[in-house]
């Protein structure tokens, strides 16, 4: 029904405004009179909830609703009123501020009702509580500005209603972010920071303490809903998730309250952010105790975190260790004593003062005869004998906000009235002009606090971080443990002394409230399906990826030449792989190469020792020594394939291999041709040997070798081999190898060697059955067979072998083919020379096979 009443009053206001040019006014509805008032040249209005609730009525919509019956006197409103009166009296007694101009006030009761708030605001503007039928309506507003209301929802209704009249409303406690919208609320200002800053501060504080999984309770009105919406948005940006966000209002049914209880009890979060008004939390405390909801870490707003009434009601330490934000403590000289001096209340309004006195001292001035148990008020009761909400000064910063609001009005008037030694006029300024100057006012209080409004009509946001600690008397104490200043850079706004905080259950250890434990470096977060982002699994980073921070949302790919270490938290240089002399394979191949060279040298020595024997002479000693020399080079050239590739080694290894092997095969081919020609020369009338004598043999070897040299020169000139980092074959290591440059050049060299080897094999095969007792062609055939088999096998092995094994395969092919030639051609001769010297004769050499 509240919105209906609000709408009704707005319509009435618009009707009054539209008929303002008529000659006379008529009051719509029953007049409402101020609870406290004082006359003056310029009046300041006040709107406070002297009662916290009202009697629920059954409206029939047939007759005029009865007047609102207010219930439950709220002492806080009297404190706010005292702060307003104190400021007015201090200004009136000042010779430097508004000299010669007296301020008055009219303070109304809203009964915490939005409809009632709109109505009394219109009464303050119109001033028609005693309307004269003959009085015209075109007159200035009766008040210069309105101080109030306390809650956000009534302020929204009031500001929207009186906004068209440009009458300022300055709230001391309405924090809803929505009220910063100057398009909707053009005349609204406040002396308390917007909830936007508080919501952001709460989110940053929750994140600062490492809580990423929290629950939330909010008052089901504009204050709670708007504040929690902002908190949720910023918390999400900071990586904090809400397990639940439950609304509550003091008029909720028992069924709704029980659903809230069940939700909290079934939750896994251990932190509750409470965006609640103090009277809502007071109700919930009883419910939580009945259902044993204890041990939670509470995070509070300025609405209750420093409210002593809430602390007093928390007898079972449900809120023990609570932490939250409060308006910074201030001290206004004389304000506390003035509030506790109730004489100004008595003089300002007798009716409300009577109710106040009776509620304060729990007595009655007039009782029925049968009410014998009721205490009679004498009027001599002393305030020093009691301790209740009115005597509690924990909300002194809020009282100071009322004080600053009145002073903002006075400083604006002082400037507009052009006051110096005295004010030349006492005429009330035009509301619109006054509002524009009020928005730009800037002054310092007597205590040095700077007061001003930003473009949204809000003051600078500063908060104290308050922690609830339990004293030796088992009472809650509000201890300041940190500060938050929105004017500082983002990372410097929150400053908390962690060591001085007492947490829930009285411990010194920060409670843990997370949906999932933090992911360590080396892993990334993967959100669980269907759950908020704070509920996740920790997935190890893939190979080649790392995360070097906690709770990383993604793993970073290492650069091309780096790879992840085993914990996956650091990129390290990839292992560079090549066939080196230090590893077993390199040592083994080097040893075999050295052995092959050594055997070749030994055989050369043997051949040199027996150079004049028939077996050496019969097999062309010159080609034999040249073949042994080329075989030694073949064994040695394999060493160029071992070690870190460089520009020269890459060019040397393939060219040396190609040239030495062609030299070797050319010598074998020459020996084969010598065998064929020698047996051809034995035929009658043959003079073949004169065409293939020693000179021709040398020239043939030289010619075959020069062709290979030419191929190598062309290869090295056009596209030579070069060192290359192969990053594709293995992800975790770099293969340092020699890129062929031109594959055509490489396969041309191998092809030419293969061609010569095939030709040699064919010729040797044809000469294998010639009738010499020691026919060298047999051994050449067998050596060429092994040679060709090795290199034919080499091609698929070379293509498919990874990394350094490619080089090892090539070295093995070189060594195997070299040993095949060495053993097959020279070992039988050495056997005869050393072990069968009797066969090393011309007669035996020329003998025929049977």
MIVEX-207044 format. One record per residue (C-alpha): residue in one letter; y, z, x. Coordinates in steps of 0.5 Angstrom, whole numbers, plus 2048, in hexadecimal, padded with zeros to 3 digits. Layout:
<rs>
 residuo   v   w   u
       A   Y   Z   X
...
</rs>
This chain:
<rs>
 residuo   v   w   u
       X 800 800 800
       X 805 801 806
       X 806 7FA 807
       X 807 7F9 7FF
       X 80D 7FE 800
       X 810 7FB 806
       X 810 7F4 803
       X 813 7F7 7FD
       X 819 7FB 801
       X 81A 7F4 805
       X 81B 7F1 7FE
       X 820 7F6 7FC
       X 824 7F5 802
       X 824 7EE 802
       X 827 7EF 7FA
       X 82C 7F4 7FD
       X 82E 7EF 802
       X 82E 7E9 7FE
       X 833 7EC 7F9
       X 837 7EF 7FE
       X 83D 7EB 7FB
       X 83D 7EE 7F4
       X 842 7F3 7F3
       X 83E 7F9 7F2
       X 837 7FC 7F4
       X 831 7FF 7F0
       X 82C 804 7F4
       X 825 801 7F3
       X 820 807 7F3
       X 821 80E 7F4
       X 826 810 7FA
       X 823 814 800
       X 827 819 803
       X 827 81B 80B
       X 823 821 80D
       X 828 822 813
       X 82F 820 813
       X 836 821 816
       X 83D 81D 814
       X 841 81A 81A
       X 845 814 81B
       X 83F 80F 81D
       X 838 811 81A
       X 831 810 81E
       X 82B 810 819
       X 825 813 81B
       X 81E 811 818
       X 818 816 81A
       X 811 818 816
       X 813 81F 815
       X 80C 81F 811
       X 806 81C 814
       X 803 81A 80D
       X 804 819 805
       X 800 81A 7FF
       X 7FC 814 7FD
       X 7FE 812 7F6
       X 7FA 80E 7F1
       X 7FF 808 7EF
       X 7FF 805 7E8
       X 804 800 7E9
       X 806 801 7E2
       X 80C 806 7E4
       X 810 808 7E9
       X 80C 80B 7EF
       X 80E 812 7F0
       X 812 814 7F6
       X 80E 815 7FC
       X 80B 81C 7FD
       X 80B 81E 805
       X 806 822 808
       X 804 826 80F
       X 80B 827 812
       X 80B 825 819
       X 80F 829 81E
       X 810 823 823
       X 815 820 81E
       X 819 826 81F
       X 819 826 826
       X 81B 81E 826
       X 821 820 821
       X 823 826 826
       X 823 821 82C
       X 828 81C 827
       X 82C 822 825
       X 82C 825 82C
       X 82F 81E 82F
       X 834 81D 829
       X 837 824 82A
       X 837 823 832
       X 83B 81C 831
       X 840 81F 82C
       X 841 825 831
       X 842 820 837
       X 849 81E 839
       X 847 818 83D
       X 843 815 837
       X 846 812 831
       X 84C 817 831
       X 84F 818 82B
       X 849 815 827
       X 844 81A 823
       X 83D 818 822
       X 839 81A 81C
       X 832 819 81A
       X 82D 818 814
       X 826 819 815
       X 820 817 810
       X 819 818 80F
       X 814 813 80F
       X 80E 817 80D
       X 80A 812 812
       X 80B 80D 80D
       X 80D 806 80E
       X 810 805 807
       X 814 80B 808
       X 816 809 80F
       X 819 803 80C
       X 81C 806 806
       X 820 80B 80A
       X 822 806 80F
       X 825 802 809
       X 828 809 807
       X 82C 80A 80E
       X 82E 803 80E
       X 831 803 807
       X 833 80A 806
       X 832 809 7FF
       X 82F 810 7FD
       X 835 812 7F9
       X 837 80B 7F7
       X 83D 80A 7F3
       X 83C 804 7EE
       X 844 802 7EF
       X 843 802 7F7
       X 842 7FB 7FA
       X 83C 7F9 7FE
       X 840 7F5 804
       X 840 7FB 808
       X 83E 7FD 80F
       X 837 800 811
       X 837 807 810
       X 834 809 816
       X 836 806 81D
       X 82E 806 820
       X 828 809 81E
       X 824 80D 822
       X 81C 80D 821
       X 817 80C 81E
       X 811 80F 822
       X 80B 80B 821
       X 80B 803 822
       X 809 801 81B
       X 80F 804 817
       X 814 801 81C
       X 811 7FA 81B
       X 812 7FB 814
       X 819 7FE 815
       X 81B 7F9 81A
       X 819 7F3 816
       X 81D 7F6 810
       X 824 7F8 813
       X 823 7F2 818
       X 828 7ED 814
       X 82D 7F3 814
       X 82D 7F3 81C
       X 82D 7FB 81B
       X 82A 7FD 822
       X 823 802 821
       X 822 805 828
       X 81B 808 828
       X 819 80E 82D
       X 811 80D 82C
       X 80F 806 829
       X 80C 803 82E
       X 808 7FD 82B
       X 809 7F6 82F
       X 80B 7F2 829
       X 811 7F6 828
       X 814 7F2 82E
       X 814 7EC 82A
       X 81C 7EB 829
       X 81A 7E5 824
       X 817 7EA 81F
       X 81B 7F0 821
       X 822 7EE 823
       X 825 7F5 823
       X 81F 7F9 825
       X 820 7FD 82C
       X 81C 803 82F
       X 81D 808 835
       X 815 808 836
       X 811 803 83A
       X 80D 7FD 836
       X 806 7FE 835
       X 805 7F7 839
       X 807 7FB 83F
       X 803 801 83D
       X 7FD 7FD 83B
       X 7FD 7F9 842
       X 7FE 800 846
       X 7F8 802 842
       X 7F4 7FC 844
       X 7F6 7FC 84B
       X 7F4 804 84B
       X 7ED 803 848
       X 7EC 7FD 84D
       X 7EF 801 853
       X 7E9 807 851
       X 7E4 802 851
       X 7E2 802 84A
       X 7E0 7FB 847
       X 7DC 7FD 841
       X 7E0 801 83C
       X 7E1 803 835
       X 7E7 803 831
       X 7EA 807 82B
       X 7F1 805 828
       X 7F5 807 822
       X 7F4 802 81D
       X 7FC 801 81C
       X 801 7FC 820
       X 801 801 826
       X 7FA 801 827
       X 7F8 7FA 825
       X 7FD 7F7 829
       X 7FC 7FC 82F
       X 7F5 7FB 82F
       X 7F6 7F3 82F
       X 7FA 7F3 835
       X 7F5 7F8 839
       X 7EF 7F3 837
       X 7F3 7ED 839
       X 7F5 7F0 840
       X 7EF 7F4 841
       X 7EB 7ED 840
       X 7EF 7EA 845
       X 7EE 7F0 84A
       X 7E6 7EF 849
       X 7E6 7F5 844
       X 7E1 7F5 83E
       X 7E2 7F9 837
       X 7DB 7FB 835
       X 7DE 7FC 82E
       X 7E5 7FD 82B
       X 7E5 801 825
       X 7EB 802 820
       X 7EC 809 81D
       X 7F2 80C 818
       X 7F2 813 816
       X 7F1 810 80E
       X 7EA 80D 810
       X 7E4 80F 80C
       X 7DF 813 80F
       X 7DA 80D 80F
       X 7DF 809 814
       X 7E0 80F 818
       X 7D8 810 819
       X 7D7 809 81B
       X 7DC 80A 820
       X 7D8 810 823
       X 7D2 80C 823
       X 7D5 806 827
       X 7D7 80B 82C
       X 7D1 80F 82C
       X 7CD 808 82D
       X 7D1 806 833
       X 7D0 805 83A
       X 7D7 806 83C
       X 7D9 80D 83F
       X 7E1 80B 83E
       X 7E5 80B 838
       X 7EC 808 837
       X 7EF 80C 832
       X 7F6 808 82F
       X 7F7 80D 82A
       X 7FC 811 826
       X 7FC 819 828
       X 7FA 81A 820
       X 7F4 815 820
       X 7F1 818 826
       X 7F2 81F 823
       X 7EE 81D 81E
       X 7E8 81A 822
       X 7E8 820 827
       X 7E4 824 821
       X 7E0 81E 820
       X 7DE 81D 827
       X 7DC 824 828
       X 7D8 824 821
       X 7D4 81E 824
       X 7D4 821 82B
       X 7D8 81B 82E
       X 7D9 81E 835
       X 7D9 81C 83C
       X 7DD 816 83C
       X 7E3 814 840
       X 7E9 813 83C
       X 7EF 80F 83D
       X 7F5 810 839
       X 7FC 80D 837
       X 803 811 837
       X 801 812 82F
       X 7FD 818 831
       X 7FB 819 839
       X 801 81E 839
       X 801 821 832
       X 7FF 828 833
       X 7FD 828 82B
       X 7F7 824 82D
       X 7F6 828 833
       X 7F6 82F 82F
       X 7F1 82C 82A
       X 7EC 829 82F
       X 7E9 830 830
       X 7E2 82D 831
       X 7E5 829 837
       X 7E3 822 835
       X 7E9 81F 838
       X 7E8 823 83F
       X 7EA 81F 845
       X 7EE 81A 840
       X 7F3 815 844
       X 7F8 811 841
       X 800 80F 841
       X 806 813 83F
       X 80D 812 83F
       X 810 815 845
       X 812 81C 845
       X 81A 81D 845
       X 81E 823 844
       X 824 823 840
       X 829 829 841
       X 829 82E 83B
       X 824 829 836
       X 81E 82E 836
       X 823 834 835
       X 826 830 82F
       X 820 82E 82C
       X 81D 835 82C
       X 824 837 829
       X 822 836 821
       X 829 838 81F
       X 82C 831 81F
       X 826 82F 81A
       X 828 834 816
       X 82F 832 815
       X 82D 82B 815
       X 829 82B 80F
       X 827 831 80B
       X 821 82E 807
       X 81D 82B 80C
       X 81F 831 811
       X 81B 836 80B
       X 815 832 80C
       X 815 832 813
       X 816 839 813
       X 810 83B 80F
       X 80C 836 813
       X 80E 839 819
       X 80D 840 818
       X 807 83F 812
       X 80B 843 80D
       X 80F 842 806
       X 816 843 804
       X 814 843 7FD
       X 80D 845 7FA
       X 809 846 7F4
       X 807 84D 7F2
       X 800 84C 7F3
       X 801 849 7FA
       X 800 850 7FD
       X 7FD 84D 803
       X 803 848 805
       X 807 84B 80A
       X 80F 84B 808
       X 814 848 80D
       X 819 84D 80F
       X 81E 848 812
       X 81D 84C 819
       X 817 849 81B
       X 818 848 823
       X 816 841 826
       X 814 845 82C
       X 80E 848 829
       X 80A 842 827
       X 807 83C 82B
       X 806 835 827
       X 808 82E 827
       X 80F 82F 827
       X 810 834 82D
       X 80C 82F 831
       X 810 82B 835
       X 80B 826 838
       X 80E 820 835
       X 815 822 838
       X 815 81B 83B
       X 815 818 833
       X 81A 81D 831
       X 81E 81A 837
       X 81D 813 834
       X 821 815 82E
       X 826 818 832
       X 827 811 836
       X 827 80D 82F
       X 82D 811 82D
       X 831 811 834
       X 82F 809 833
       X 833 809 82D
       X 839 80D 82F
       X 83A 809 836
       X 83A 803 832
       X 83F 806 82D
       X 843 808 833
       X 844 801 836
       X 845 7FE 82F
       X 84A 803 82D
       X 84E 802 834
       X 84E 809 835
       X 851 80C 83B
       X 855 813 83A
       X 854 812 833
       X 851 80D 82E
       X 857 809 82B
       X 853 808 825
       X 84D 80B 821
       X 84B 805 81D
       X 844 804 81D
       X 842 7FD 820
       X 83F 7F7 81D
       X 837 7F8 81D
       X 836 7F1 821
       X 83C 7F2 826
       X 839 7F9 827
       X 832 7F7 828
       X 833 7F1 82D
       X 837 7F7 831
       X 832 7FC 830
       X 82D 7F7 833
       X 831 7F6 839
       X 833 7FE 83A
       X 831 801 841
       X 832 808 843
       X 830 80E 847
       X 82E 815 843
       X 830 81B 846
       X 82A 81C 84A
       X 82B 815 84D
       X 826 811 849
       X 828 80A 848
       X 828 807 841
       X 828 800 83F
       X 824 7FB 83A
       X 821 7F5 83D
       X 821 7EE 839
       X 81C 7F1 834
       X 81F 7F7 833
       X 81A 7FB 837
       X 81C 800 83D
       X 818 7FF 844
       X 811 802 843
       X 80F 808 848
       X 80A 80C 846
       X 806 812 849
       X 7FF 813 84A
       X 7FD 819 847
       X 7F6 81D 848
       X 7F3 822 843
       X 7F1 828 847
       X 7EE 82F 845
       X 7F2 835 847
       X 7EE 83C 848
       X 7F0 83E 841
       X 7EC 838 83F
       X 7F2 834 83D
       X 7F4 82D 83E
       X 7FA 82C 843
       X 7FD 825 844
       X 7FD 823 84B
       X 801 81D 84E
       X 7FD 81A 853
       X 800 813 853
       X 806 80E 851
       X 806 807 84E
       X 80C 803 84F
       X 80C 7FC 84C
       X 813 7FA 850
       X 80E 7FA 857
       X 80A 7F4 859
       X 803 7F4 856
       X 7FF 7F7 85B
       X 804 7FD 85C
       X 805 7FF 855
       X 800 804 854
       X 800 80A 859
       X 7FA 80F 858
       X 7F8 815 85C
       X 7F1 815 85B
       X 7EF 81B 85E
       X 7F3 81F 859
       X 7F0 81D 853
       X 7EB 821 84F
       X 7E6 81C 84B
       X 7E2 81D 845
       X 7DD 823 845
       X 7E2 826 84A
       X 7DF 822 850
       X 7E3 81F 856
       X 7DE 819 856
       X 7E1 813 853
       X 7DC 811 84D
       X 7D9 80B 84D
       X 7D9 806 847
       X 7D7 7FF 848
       X 7D2 7FB 844
       X 7CF 7F8 84B
       X 7CF 7FB 852
       X 7D4 7F7 856
       X 7D1 7F1 85A
       X 7D1 7F2 861
       X 7D3 7ED 866
       X 7CE 7E7 867
       X 7CD 7E7 85F
       X 7D1 7E4 85A
       X 7D2 7E6 852
       X 7CE 7E3 84D
       X 7D1 7E5 846
       X 7CB 7E7 841
       X 7CA 7E2 83B
       X 7CD 7E5 835
       X 7D1 7EB 839
       X 7D8 7EC 83B
       X 7DA 7E9 842
       X 7D9 7F1 845
       X 7D1 7F0 844
       X 7CE 7EC 849
       X 7C9 7EB 84E
       X 7C9 7EB 855
       X 7C7 7E4 858
       X 7C6 7E3 85F
       X 7CA 7DD 862
       X 7C6 7D7 864
       X 7C5 7D5 86B
       X 7CB 7D3 86E
       X 7CF 7D7 869
       X 7D2 7DE 86A
       X 7D7 7E3 866
       X 7DA 7E8 86B
       X 7DD 7EC 866
       X 7DA 7F1 860
       X 7DA 7EE 859
       X 7DB 7E7 85B
       X 7DA 7E2 855
       X 7D8 7DC 85A
       X 7D5 7DB 860
       X 7D9 7D7 865
       X 7D6 7D1 869
       X 7D6 7D2 870
       X 7DA 7CC 874
       X 7D6 7C6 877
       X 7D4 7C9 87E
       X 7D3 7D0 87B
       X 7CD 7D4 877
       X 7CC 7DA 874
       X 7C9 7E0 877
       X 7C3 7E3 874
       X 7C7 7E9 870
       X 7CB 7E3 86E
       X 7D2 7E6 86F
       X 7D4 7E2 875
       X 7D4 7DB 877
       X 7D2 7DA 87E
       X 7D1 7D4 883
       X 7CB 7D0 881
       X 7C6 7D0 887
       X 7C6 7CA 88B
       X 7C0 7C7 88C
       X 7BE 7C2 892
       X 7B8 7C2 896
       X 7BA 7C6 89C
       X 7B7 7C8 8A3
       X 7B7 7CF 8A1
       X 7B2 7CF 89B
       X 7AA 7CE 89B
       X 7AA 7C7 899
       X 7AF 7C5 89E
       X 7AC 7C9 8A4
       X 7A5 7C6 8A2
       X 7A8 7BF 8A2
       X 7AC 7C0 8A8
       X 7A5 7C2 8AC
       X 7A1 7BC 8A9
       X 7A7 7B8 8AC
       X 7A7 7BB 8B2
       X 79F 7BB 8B3
       X 79F 7B3 8B1
       X 7A4 7B2 8B6
       X 7A1 7B6 8BB
       X 79A 7B3 8BA
       X 79E 7AC 8BB
       X 7A0 7AE 8C1
       X 799 7B0 8C4
       X 796 7AA 8C2
       X 79C 7A6 8C5
       X 79A 7AA 8CB
       X 793 7A9 8CB
       X 794 7A1 8CA
       X 799 7A1 8D0
       X 794 7A5 8D4
       X 78F 79F 8D2
       X 793 79A 8D2
       X 78F 795 8D6
       X 789 796 8D3
       X 786 791 8CE
       X 787 794 8C8
       X 78E 795 8C9
       X 78F 78E 8CC
       X 78B 78B 8C6
       X 78F 78E 8C1
       X 796 78C 8C3
       X 798 792 8C7
       X 7A0 790 8C6
       X 79F 790 8BF
       X 79B 796 8BF
       X 7A0 79A 8C3
       X 7A6 797 8BE
       X 7A2 799 8B8
       X 7A1 7A0 8BB
       X 7A8 7A0 8BC
       X 7AA 79E 8B5
       X 7A5 7A3 8B2
       X 7A8 7A9 8B6
       X 7AF 7A6 8B3
       X 7AB 7A6 8AC
       X 7A9 7AE 8AD
       X 7B0 7B0 8AF
       X 7B4 7AC 8AA
       X 7B1 7B1 8A5
       X 7B5 7B6 8A8
       X 7BB 7B3 8A5
       X 7B9 7B4 89E
       X 7B9 7BC 89F
       X 7BF 7C0 89F
       X 7C5 7C0 89B
       X 7C7 7B9 89A
       X 7CE 7B6 89D
       X 7D1 7AF 89D
       X 7CE 7AD 8A4
       X 7C7 7B0 8A2
       X 7C7 7AD 89B
       X 7C8 7A6 89F
       X 7C4 7A7 8A5
       X 7BD 7AA 8A1
       X 7BC 7A3 89D
       X 7BE 79E 8A2
       X 7BA 7A2 8A8
       X 7B4 7A2 8A3
       X 7B5 79B 8A1
       X 7B6 798 8A8
       X 7B1 79C 8AC
       X 7AC 79B 8A7
       X 7AD 793 8A7
       X 7AD 794 8AF
       X 7A6 797 8AE
       X 7A3 792 8A9
       X 7A6 78C 8AD
       X 7A2 78F 8B3
       X 79C 790 8AF
       X 79D 789 8AC
       X 79E 786 8B3
       X 797 789 8B5
       X 794 786 8AF
       X 796 780 8B1
       X 794 780 8B8
       X 78D 782 8B6
       X 78D 77C 8B1
       X 790 777 8B7
       X 78C 77A 8BC
       X 785 778 8B8
       X 788 771 8B6
       X 78A 770 8BE
       X 782 771 8BF
       X 781 76B 8BB
       X 780 764 8BF
       X 787 760 8C0
       X 78B 766 8BD
       X 792 768 8C1
       X 794 76C 8BB
       X 796 772 8C0
       X 79B 76E 8C4
       X 79F 76E 8BD
       X 79E 776 8BC
       X 79E 778 8C3
       X 7A2 77F 8C5
       X 7A9 77C 8C4
       X 7A7 779 8BD
       X 7A4 780 8BB
       X 7AB 784 8BE
       X 7AF 77F 8BA
       X 7AB 780 8B4
       X 7AC 787 8B4
       X 7B3 787 8B5
       X 7B4 781 8B0
       X 7B0 786 8AA
       X 7B4 78C 8AD
       X 7BB 788 8AC
       X 7BA 786 8A5
       X 7B9 78E 8A3
       X 7BF 78F 8A8
       X 7C3 78A 8A4
       X 7C1 78D 89D
       X 7C3 794 89F
       X 7CA 791 8A2
       X 7CB 78E 89B
       X 7C9 794 898
       X 7CD 799 89C
       X 7D3 794 89B
       X 7D3 793 894
       X 7D1 79A 891
       X 7CE 79F 896
       X 7CA 7A5 894
       X 7CF 7AB 893
       X 7CE 7B3 892
       X 7CD 7B4 88B
       X 7CD 7BA 886
       X 7C8 7B9 881
       X 7CA 7BE 87B
       X 7C5 7BB 876
       X 7BE 7BC 878
       X 7BF 7C3 878
       X 7C4 7C7 874
       X 7C3 7CE 878
       X 7C4 7CA 87F
       X 7C7 7C5 883
       X 7C3 7C0 887
       X 7C6 7BD 88D
       X 7C3 7B6 88E
       X 7C5 7B0 891
       X 7C7 7AB 88C
       X 7C4 7A4 88D
       X 7CB 7A1 88C
       X 7C8 79A 88B
       X 7C1 79A 888
       X 7C0 793 889
       X 7C1 794 891
       X 7BC 79A 891
       X 7B7 796 88D
       X 7B8 790 891
       X 7B6 794 898
       X 7B0 797 895
       X 7AE 790 892
       X 7AF 78D 899
       X 7AB 792 89C
       X 7A6 791 896
       X 7A6 789 897
       X 7A4 78A 89F
       X 79F 78F 89E
       X 79C 78B 898
       X 79C 785 89D
       X 799 789 8A3
       X 793 78B 89E
       X 792 784 89C
       X 791 782 8A3
       X 78E 788 8A6
       X 789 787 8A0
       X 787 780 8A2
       X 786 782 8A9
       X 782 788 8A8
       X 77B 784 8A9
       X 77D 780 8AF
       X 777 781 8B4
       X 77A 786 8B9
       X 777 78C 8BB
       X 77D 790 8BA
       X 781 78C 8B5
       X 788 790 8B4
       X 789 78C 8AD
       X 784 791 8AA
       X 788 797 8AC
       X 78E 793 8AA
       X 78C 791 8A3
       X 78A 798 8A2
       X 790 79B 8A4
       X 794 796 8A0
       X 790 798 89A
       X 792 79F 89B
       X 799 79D 89C
       X 799 799 896
       X 796 79E 891
       X 79A 7A4 894
       X 7A1 7A0 892
       X 79E 79D 88B
       X 79D 7A4 889
       X 7A3 7A6 88C
       X 7A7 7A2 887
       X 7A5 7A6 881
       X 7A5 7AD 884
       X 7AC 7AB 887
       X 7AF 7AA 880
       X 7AC 7B0 87D
       X 7AD 7B5 882
       X 7B3 7BA 881
       X 7B8 7BC 886
       X 7B6 7BE 88D
       X 7AF 7BB 88B
       X 7B1 7B4 88B
       X 7B3 7B5 892
       X 7AD 7B8 894
       X 7A9 7B3 891
       X 7AC 7AD 895
       X 7AB 7B1 89B
       X 7A4 7B2 899
       X 7A3 7AB 898
       X 7A7 7A9 89F
       X 7A2 7AE 8A3
       X 79C 7AC 89F
       X 79D 7A5 8A0
       X 79F 7A6 8A8
       X 798 7AA 8A9
       X 794 7A5 8A6
       X 797 7A0 8AA
       X 796 7A5 8B0
       X 78F 7A7 8AF
       X 78C 7A0 8AD
       X 78F 79C 8B2
       X 78F 7A1 8B8
       X 78A 7A6 8B7
       X 784 7A2 8B8
       X 787 79F 8BF
       X 788 7A6 8C1
       X 781 7A8 8BF
       X 77E 7A3 8C4
       X 783 7A4 8C9
       X 782 7AB 8C9
       X 77B 7AC 8C7
       X 777 7A6 8C8
       X 77A 7A3 8CE
       X 774 79E 8CF
       X 776 79A 8C9
       X 77D 799 8CC
       X 77B 793 8D0
       X 77C 78B 8CF
       X 775 78A 8CE
       X 774 78F 8C9
       X 77A 78C 8C6
       X 778 785 8C6
       X 771 787 8C3
       X 76F 784 8BC
       X 76D 788 8B6
       X 766 788 8B5
</rs>
